[in-house]
């Protein structure tokens, strides 16, 4: 007969089967988890590899850009300095980080300095040319000017004038004669227009001479440094407006 209290074989078998199924299920879940982790790691590795490749590409681009800049600067320097026959020695590029200025900036400085020198030389040449032209135009104008009346009697000065006056004295005498003759002519015309009779001429002249003698010290004080003819001209202008002038007096 059956022994009471013993284990139920069917229950034991069912429990074992369930545990085995659970173990298989756990193993499958674990494997899936490991696969996911492996995929994540692979993805991370790919990202790092891509980042590394991108960094390398950037470095390559930078190096290529620097090579292009160097080539352009060298070409520019040859164009600027080659025409003069003797090109400056180009400093070689180096990757020394300790230098305050790298060789590229030194090369740029050399090019800028060369260009500035050429520009300064060009400006200097243009300025000299402009000054020369200005001087030529000034000389031409001077030649075209009418001769100064004070120099007009040079021939007389060389030969000696009728009064044996030479140099400054001759110039002064001529200037005063011209001024006097001009004023006398104006006085003559004034008398004709005022009185109409020849007898009036000495009277008008006498009036003017008295006026001139009286006004001369005042005019000399007001306008120091003028020539005698200029003083006489100023006095004559004053005479034209003066109430002492017969022309300004009401006709009888």
BATINU-673744 format. One record per residue: residue number from 1; residue in one letter; chain; x, y, z of N, C-alpha, C in turn. Coordinates in steps of 0.2 Angstrom, whole numbers, plus 2048, in hexadecimal, padded with zeros to 3 digits. Layout:
BEGIN
    nr   rest   kette   neast   nnorth   nup   caeast   canorth   caup   ceast   cnorth   cup
   NUM      a       A       X        Y     Z        X         Y      Z       X        Y     Z
...
//
This chain:
BEGIN
    nr   rest   kette   neast   nnorth   nup   caeast   canorth   caup   ceast   cnorth   cup
     1      x       A     804      7FA   800      800       800    800     804      806   800
     2      x       A     801      80C   7FF      804       813    7FF     806      815   806
     3      x       A     80C      818   806      80F       81B    80C     80C      822   80D
     4      x       A     808      823   812      805       82A    813     80B      82F   815
     5      x       A     80A      835   813      80E       83B    815     814      83B   811
     6      x       A     815      837   80C      81B       838    807     819      83D   802
     7      x       A     81F      83F   7FE      81E       845    7F9     81A      842   7F3
     8      x       A     816      847   7F1      811       846    7EB     816      847   7E5
     9      x       A     817      841   7E1      81B       841    7DC     819      846   7D6
    10      x       A     813      846   7D5      810       84A    7D0     811      851   7D1
    11      x       A     810      853   7D7      811       85A    7D9     819      85C   7D9
    12      x       A     81D      857   7DB      824       859    7DA     826      859   7D3
    13      x       A     824      855   7CF      825       855    7C8     823      85C   7C5
    14      x       A     81D      85E   7C7      81A       864    7C4     81E      86A   7C6
    15      x       A     821      86A   7CC      825       870    7CF     82B      870   7CB
    16      x       A     82E      86A   7CA      835       86A    7C7     834      86C   7C0
    17      x       A     82F      86B   7BC      82D       86D    7B5     82D      875   7B5
    18      x       A     829      877   7BA      828       87E    7BB     82E      882   7BC
    19      x       A     832      87F   7C0      839       882    7C2     83D      882   7BC
    20      x       A     83D      87D   7B8      841       87C    7B2     83F      881   7AD
    21      x       A     838      882   7AC      836       887    7A7     838      88E   7A9
    22      x       A     837      88F   7B0      839       896    7B2     840      897   7B1
    23      x       A     845      892   7B2      84C       893    7B1     84D      895   7AA
    24      x       A     84A      891   7A5      84B       892    79E     848      899   79C
    25      x       A     843      89B   79F      840       8A2    79E     845      8A7   7A1
    26      x       A     848      8A6   7A7      84D       8AB    7AA     853      8AB   7A6
    27      x       A     855      8A5   7A3      85B       8A5    79F     85A      8A9   799
    28      x       A     854      8A9   796      852       8AC    78F     852      8B4   791
    29      x       A     84F      8B6   797      84F       8BD    798     856      8C0   799
    30      x       A     85A      8BC   79D      861       8BE    79E     865      8BF   798
    31      x       A     864      8BA   793      867       8BA    78D     865      8C1   789
    32      x       A     85E      8C2   789      85C       8C8    786     85F      8CE   788
    33      x       A     85F      8CF   78F      862       8D4    793     869      8D5   790
    34      x       A     86D      8D0   790      874       8D0    78E     875      8D3   787
    35      x       A     870      8D0   783      871       8D2    77C     86F      8DA   77B
    36      x       A     86B      8DC   77F      869       8E4    77F     86F      8E8   782
    37      x       A     872      8E5   787      878       8E9    78A     87E      8E9   785
    38      x       A     87F      8E3   781      884       8E3    77C     883      8E8   777
    39      x       A     87C      8E8   775      87A       8ED    76F     87C      8F4   771
    40      x       A     87A      8F6   778      87B       8FC    77A     883      8FE   77A
    41      x       A     887      8F9   77D      88E       8FA    77D     891      8FB   776
    42      x       A     88E      8F7   771      890       8F8    76A     88E      8FF   767
    43      x       A     888      901   769      886       907    767     88A      90D   769
    44      x       A     88C      90C   770      891       911    773     897      911   770
    45      x       A     89A      90B   76E      8A0       90B    76B     8A0      90E   764
    46      x       A     89A      90D   761      89A       910    75A     89A      917   75A
    47      x       A     896      91A   75F      896       921    760     89D      924   762
    48      x       A     8A0      921   766      8A7       923    768     8AC      923   761
    49      x       A     8AB      91D   75D      8AF       91D    757     8AD      922   752
    50      x       A     8A6      924   752      8A4       929    74D     8A7      930   74F
    51      x       A     8A7      931   756      8A9       937    759     8B0      938   757
    52      x       A     8B4      932   758      8BB       933    757     8BD      934   750
    53      x       A     8B9      931   74B      8BA       932    744     8B8      939   742
    54      x       A     8B3      93C   745      8B1       943    744     8B7      948   746
    55      x       A     8BA      946   74C      8BF       94B    74F     8C5      94A   74A
    56      x       A     8C7      944   748      8CC       943    743     8CB      947   73D
    57      x       A     8C5      947   73A      8C3       94B    734     8C4      952   735
    58      x       A     8C2      955   73B      8C2       95C    73C     8CA      95E   73C
    59      x       A     8CE      95A   73F      8D5       95B    740     8D8      95B   739
    60      x       A     8D6      957   735      8D8       956    72E     8D6      95D   72A
    61      x       A     8D0      95F   72B      8CE       965    727     8D2      96B   72A
    62      x       A     8D3      96B   730      8D7       971    733     8DE      971   730
    63      x       A     8E1      96B   730      8E8       96B    72D     8E8      96D   725
    64      x       A     8E2      96B   722      8E2       96D    71B     8E1      974   71A
    65      x       A     8DD      977   71E      8DB       97E    71E     8E2      982   71F
    66      x       A     8E6      980   724      8EC       983    726     8F1      983   720
    67      x       A     8F1      97D   71C      8F5       97C    717     8F3      981   711
    68      x       A     8EC      981   710      8EA       986    70B     8EC      98D   70C
    69      x       A     8EB      98F   713      8ED       996    715     8F4      998   714
    70      x       A     8F8      993   715      900       993    715     901      994   70D
    71      x       A     8FE      990   709      8FF       991    702     8FD      997   6FF
    72      x       A     8F7      99A   701      8F5       9A0    6FF     8F9      9A6   701
    73      x       A     8FC      9A6   707      900       9AB    70A     907      9AB   706
    74      x       A     909      9A5   705      910       9A4    701     90F      9A7   6FA
    75      x       A     909      9A6   6F7      908       9A8    6F0     907      9B0   6F0
    76      x       A     904      9B2   6F5      903       9BA    6F6     90A      9BD   6F7
    77      x       A     90E      9BA   6FB      914       9BD    6FC     919      9BD   6F6
    78      x       A     918      9B8   6F2      91C       9B7    6EC     91A      9BD   6E7
    79      x       A     913      9BE   6E7      910       9C3    6E2     913      9CA   6E4
    80      x       A     913      9CB   6EB      914       9D2    6EE     91C      9D3   6ED
    81      x       A     920      9CE   6EF      927       9CF    6EF     92B      9CD   6E9
    82      x       A     928      9C8   6E5      92B       9C5    6E0     92D      9CB   6DA
    83      x       A     929      9D0   6DA      929       9D5    6D5     930      9D9   6D6
    84      x       A     931      9DA   6DC      937       9DE    6DE     93E      9DA   6DD
    85      x       A     93D      9D4   6DB      943       9D0    6DA     946      9CC   6DF
    86      x       A     945      9CE   6E5      948       9CA    6EB     942      9C9   6F0
    87      x       A     940      9C3   6F1      93B       9C1    6F5     93E      9C0   6FC
    88      x       A     93A      9C2   701      93C       9C1    708     93B      9B9   70A
    89      x       A     940      9B7   70E      93F       9B0    710     939      9AF   715
    90      x       A     935      9AA   713      92F       9A8    716     931      9A4   71D
    91      x       A     92F      9A6   722      930       9A2    728     92C      99B   728
    92      x       A     930      996   72A      92C       98F    729     927      98E   72F
    93      x       A     922      98B   72D      91D       98A    732     91F      984   737
    94      x       A     91D      985   73D      91F       980    742     919      97F   747
    95      x       A     918      97A   74B      913       979    74F     915      97A   756
    96      x       A     91A      97E   758      91C       980    75E     917      984   762
    97      x       A     914      981   768      90F       984    76B     912      98A   770
    98      x       A     918      989   771      91B       98E    776     91C      995   773
    99      x       A     91C      996   76D      91D       99C    76A     917      9A1   76B
   100      x       A     919      9A7   76C      913       9AC    76D     910      9AD   767
   101      x       A     914      9AE   761      911       9AF    75B     913      9A9   757
   102      x       A     90E      9A6   753      910       9A0    74F     912      9A3   748
   103      x       A     915      99E   745      918       9A0    73E     913      9A3   739
   104      x       A     90D      9A1   73A      908       9A4    735     907      9AB   736
   105      x       A     907      9AD   73D      905       9B4    73E     90C      9B8   73C
   106      x       A     912      9B5   73D      918       9B9    73B     918      9BA   734
   107      x       A     916      9B5   730      915       9B6    729     910      9BB   727
   108      x       A     90B      9BB   72A      906       9C0    729     908      9C7   72A
   109      x       A     90C      9C8   730      90F       9CE    732     914      9D1   72C
   110      x       A     918      9CC   72A      91D       9CE    725     91A      9D0   71E
   111      x       A     914      9CD   71D      910       9CF    717     90D      9D6   717
   112      x       A     90A      9D7   71D      907       9DD    71F     90C      9E3   71F
   113      x       A     912      9E1   722      917       9E6    722     91A      9E8   71B
   114      x       A     91B      9E3   717      91D       9E4    710     918      9E8   70C
   115      x       A     911      9E7   70D      90C       9EA    709     90C      9F2   70C
   116      x       A     90D      9F3   712      90D       9F9    715     912      9FE   712
   117      x       A     918      9FA   712      91E       9FE    70F     91D      A00   708
   118      x       A     91A      9FC   704      919       9FD    6FD     914      A03   6FC
   119      x       A     90E      A03   701      909       A08    701     90C      A0F   703
   120      x       A     911      A0F   708      914       A15    70A     918      A18   704
   121      x       A     91C      A14   701      920       A16    6FC     91C      A19   6F6
   122      x       A     916      A15   6F4      912       A18    6EF     90F      A1F   6F1
   123      x       A     90D      A1F   6F7      90A       A26    6F9     90F      A2B   6F9
   124      x       A     915      A2A   6FB      91B       A2F    6FB     91C      A31   6F4
   125      x       A     91C      A2C   6EF      91D       A2E    6E8     918      A32   6E6
   126      x       A     911      A31   6E7      90C       A35    6E5     90C      A3C   6E8
   127      x       A     90E      A3C   6EF      90E       A43    6F2     914      A47   6EE
   128      x       A     91A      A44   6ED      91F       A48    6EA     91D      A4A   6E3
   129      x       A     919      A46   6DF      917       A48    6D9     912      A4E   6D9
   130      x       A     90D      A4D   6DE      908       A53    6DF     90C      A59   6E1
   131      x       A     911      A59   6E5      915       A5F    6E7     918      A62   6E1
   132      x       A     91B      A5E   6DD      91F       A60    6D7     91A      A63   6D2
   133      x       A     915      A60   6D1      910       A63    6CD     90D      A6A   6CF
   134      x       A     90C      A6A   6D6      90A       A70    6D9     90F      A76   6D8
   135      x       A     915      A74   6D9      91B       A79    6D8     91B      A7C   6D1
   136      x       A     91A      A77   6CC      91A       A79    6C5     915      A7E   6C3
   137      x       A     90F      A7C   6C6      909       A80    6C5     90A      A87   6C8
   138      x       A     90D      A87   6CE      90E       A8E    6D1     913      A92   6CD
   139      x       A     918      A8F   6CA      91D       A92    6C6     91A      A95   6C0
   140      x       A     915      A91   6BD      912       A93    6B7     90E      A99   6B8
   141      x       A     90A      A99   6BE      906       A9F    6C0     90A      AA5   6C1
   142      x       A     910      AA4   6C4      914       AA9    6C5     917      AAD   6BF
   143      x       A     918      AA8   6BA      91B       AAB    6B3     915      AAF   6B0
   144      x       A     90F      AAC   6B1      909       AAF    6AD     907      AB6   6B0
   145      x       A     909      AB7   6B7      907       ABD    6BA     909      AC3   6B7
   146      x       A     905      AC9   6B6      907       ACF    6B4     90D      AD2   6B8
   147      x       A     912      AD5   6B5      917       AD8    6B9     915      ADD   6BE
   148      x       A     918      ADC   6C4      917       AE1    6C9     919      AE8   6C7
   149      x       A     915      AED   6C7      917       AF4    6C5     91E      AF6   6C8
   150      x       A     91F      AF4   6CE      926       AF6    6D2     92C      AF3   6CE
   151      x       A     92B      AED   6CA      930       AEA    6C7     930      AEC   6C0
   152      x       A     92B      AF0   6BD      92B       AF2    6B6     931      AF7   6B4
   153      x       A     934      AFA   6B9      939       AFF    6B7     940      AFC   6B8
   154      x       A     940      AF5   6B7      947       AF2    6B8     94C      AF4   6B3
   155      x       A     94A      AF5   6AD      94E       AF8    6A8     951      AFF   6AA
   156      x       A     94D      B03   6AD      94F       B0A    6AF     954      B09   6B5
   157      x       A     952      B04   6B9      957       B03    6BF     95E      B01   6BC
   158      x       A     95E      AFD   6B7      965       AFB    6B5     968      B01   6B1
   159      x       A     965      B04   6AD      968       B0A    6A9     969      B10   6AE
   160      x       A     964      B11   6B3      964       B17    6B7     95F      B1B   6B4
   161      x       A     95A      B1E   6B8      955       B22    6B6     957      B29   6B5
   162      x       A     952      B2D   6B2      953       B34    6B1     955      B38   6B7
   163      x       A     953      B35   6BD      954       B39    6C3     95A      B36   6C7
   164      x       A     95D      B31   6C3      963       B2D    6C6     961      B29   6CC
   165      x       A     95A      B27   6CC      958       B23    6D2     958      B1B   6D0
   166      x       A     95B      B17   6D5      95C       B10    6D3     959      B0C   6D9
   167      x       A     958      B06   6D7      955       B01    6DD     94F      B03   6E0
   168      x       A     94E      B02   6E6      948       B04    6EA     945      B0B   6E9
   169      x       A     94A      B0F   6E9      948       B16    6E8     945      B18   6E1
   170      x       A     947      B14   6DC      944       B15    6D6     93D      B12   6D6
   171      x       A     93D      B0C   6D9      936       B09    6D9     931      B0D   6DD
   172      x       A     933      B10   6E2      92F       B14    6E7     92C      B1A   6E3
   173      x       A     931      B1D   6DF      930       B23    6DC     92B      B22   6D6
   174      x       A     92C      B1C   6D3      927       B1A    6CD     920      B19   6D0
   175      x       A     920      B15   6D6      91A       B13    6D9     916      B1A   6DB
   176      x       A     919      B1F   6DE      916       B25    6E0     914      B29   6DA
   177      x       A     918      B29   6D5      916       B2D    6CF     90F      B2A   6CC
   178      x       A     90F      B23   6CC      909       B20    6C9     903      B21   6CD
   179      x       A     904      B21   6D4      8FE       B22    6D8     8FC      B2A   6D7
   180      x       A     901      B2E   6D7      8FF       B35    6D7     8FC      B37   6D0
   181      x       A     8FE      B34   6CB      8FB       B35    6C4     8F4      B32   6C4
   182      x       A     8F3      B2C   6C7      8EC       B2A    6C7     8E8      B2E   6CB
   183      x       A     8EA      B30   6D1      8E6       B35    6D5     8E5      B3B   6D2
   184      x       A     8EA      B3E   6CF      8E9       B45    6CB     8E4      B44   6C6
   185      x       A     8E4      B3E   6C2      8E0       B3D    6BD     8D8      B3D   6BF
   186      x       A     8D8      B39   6C5      8D1       B39    6C8     8CF      B40   6CA
   187      x       A     8D3      B44   6CD      8D2       B4B    6CF     8D0      B4F   6C9
   188      x       A     8D3      B4E   6C4      8D2       B52    6BE     8CB      B50   6BB
   189      x       A     8C9      B4A   6BB      8C2       B48    6B9     8BD      B4A   6BE
   190      x       A     8BF      B4A   6C4      8BA       B4D    6C9     8B8      B54   6C8
   191      x       A     8BE      B58   6C7      8BD       B5F    6C6     8B8      B61   6C0
   192      x       A     8BA      B5C   6BB      8B6       B5E    6B5     8AE      B5C   6B6
   193      x       A     8AD      B57   6BA      8A6       B55    6BB     8A3      B5A   6C0
   194      x       A     8A7      B5D   6C4      8A4       B61    6C9     8A3      B68   6C7
   195      x       A     8A9      B6B   6C5      8A9       B72    6C3     8A8      B73   6BB
   196      x       A     8AC      B6F   6B8      8AC       B70    6B0     8B1      B75   6AE
   197      x       A     8B4      B79   6B2      8B8       B7F    6B0     8BF      B7D   6B2
   198      x       A     8C4      B7E   6AE      8CB       B7C    6AF     8CE      B80   6B5
   199      x       A     8CB      B85   6B7      8CD       B89    6BD     8CC      B85   6C3
   200      x       A     8C7      B81   6C3      8C6       B7D    6C9     8CB      B77   6CB
   201      x       A     8CF      B75   6C6      8D4       B70    6C7     8D9      B71   6CD
   202      x       A     8DD      B77   6CD      8E1       B78    6D2     8DE      B78   6D9
   203      x       A     8D8      B7B   6D9      8D4       B7C    6DF     8D3      B75   6E2
   204      x       A     8D0      B70   6DE      8CE       B69    6E0     8D5      B66   6E2
   205      x       A     8DA      B67   6DE      8E0       B63    6E0     8E3      B66   6E7
   206      x       A     8E3      B6C   6E8      8E5       B6F    6EE     8E1      B6D   6F4
   207      x       A     8DA      B6C   6F3      8D6       B6A    6F8     8D8      B62   6FA
   208      x       A     8D9      B5E   6F5      8DB       B57    6F6     8E2      B57   6F9
   209      x       A     8E7      B5B   6F7      8EE       B5A    6FA     8ED      B5C   701
   210      x       A     8E9      B61   703      8E9       B63    70A     8E6      B5D   70E
   211      x       A     8E1      B5A   70B      8DD       B54    70E     8E2      B4E   70F
   212      x       A     8E6      B4D   70A      8EB       B48    70A     8F0      B48   70F
   213      x       A     8F3      B4F   710      8F8       B50    715     8F5      B4F   71C
   214      x       A     8EF      B51   71D      8EC       B51    723     8EA      B49   725
   215      x       A     8E8      B45   720      8E6       B3F    722     8EC      B39   722
   216      x       A     8F1      B3B   71E      8F7       B36    71E     8F9      B33   724
   217      x       A     8FB      B38   72A      8FD       B35    730     8F8      B30   733
   218      x       A     8F1      B32   732      8EC       B2D    735     8EC      B26   732
   219      x       A     8EC      B27   72B      8EC       B20    727     8F2      B1C   728
   220      x       A     8F8      B1F   729      8FE       B1B    72A     8FD      B18   731
   221      x       A     8FA      B1B   736      8F9       B19    73D     8F4      B13   73C
   222      x       A     8EF      B14   738      8EA       B0E    738     8EC      B08   734
   223      x       A     8F0      B0A   72F      8F3       B04    72A     8FA      B04   72A
   224      x       A     8FE      B02   72F      905       B02    72F     908      AFD   729
   225      x       A     90D      AFF   726      911       AFA    722     90F      AFB   71A
   226      x       A     90A      AFF   718      908       AFF    711     90D      B04   70D
   227      x       A     90C      B03   707      910       B08    702     90D      B0F   702
   228      x       A     911      B13   700      90E       B1A    700     908      B1B   6FB
   229      x       A     909      B17   6F5      903       B17    6F0     8FD      B14   6F3
   230      x       A     8FE      B0F   6F8      8F8       B0C    6FB     8F5      B11   700
   231      x       A     8F9      B15   704      8F6       B1A    708     8F2      B1F   704
   232      x       A     8F5      B21   6FF      8F2       B27    6FB     8EC      B24   6F8
   233      x       A     8EB      B1E   6F6      8E5       B1B    6F3     8E0      B1B   6F8
   234      x       A     8E2      B19   6FF      8DD       B19    704     8DA      B20   705
   235      x       A     8DF      B25   706      8DD       B2C    707     8D8      B2E   701
   236      x       A     8DA      B2C   6FB      8D5       B2E    6F5     8CE      B2C   6F6
   237      x       A     8CE      B25   6F8      8C7       B22    6F9     8C3      B26   6FF
   238      x       A     8C7      B28   704      8C4       B2C    709     8C1      B33   706
   239      x       A     8C6      B36   702      8C4       B3C    6FF     8BE      B3C   6FB
   240      x       A     8BD      B36   6F8      8B7       B36    6F3     8B0      B36   6F7
   241      x       A     8B1      B34   6FE      8AB       B34    702     8AB      B3A   707
   242      x       A     8B0      B3E   707      8B1       B44    70C     8AC      B4A   70A
   243      x       A     8AA      B4D   70F      8A6       B53    70D     8AA      B59   70B
   244      x       A     8B1      B58   70C      8B5       B5D    709     8B6      B5D   702
   245      x       A     8B4      B57   6FF      8B5       B56    6F8     8AF      B5A   6F4
   246      x       A     8B1      B5F   6F0      8AC       B63    6EC     8A7      B5F   6E9
   247      x       A     8A8      B58   6E7      8A3       B54    6E4     89D      B52   6E8
   248      x       A     89F      B52   6EF      89A       B51    6F4     896      B57   6F7
   249      x       A     898      B5D   6F4      895       B63    6F7     88F      B64   6F2
   250      x       A     889      B67   6F4      884       B68    6F0     885      B6E   6EB
   251      x       A     883      B6D   6E5      884       B71    6DF     880      B78   6E1
   252      x       A     884      B7D   6DF      880       B84    6E0     87D      B86   6DA
//
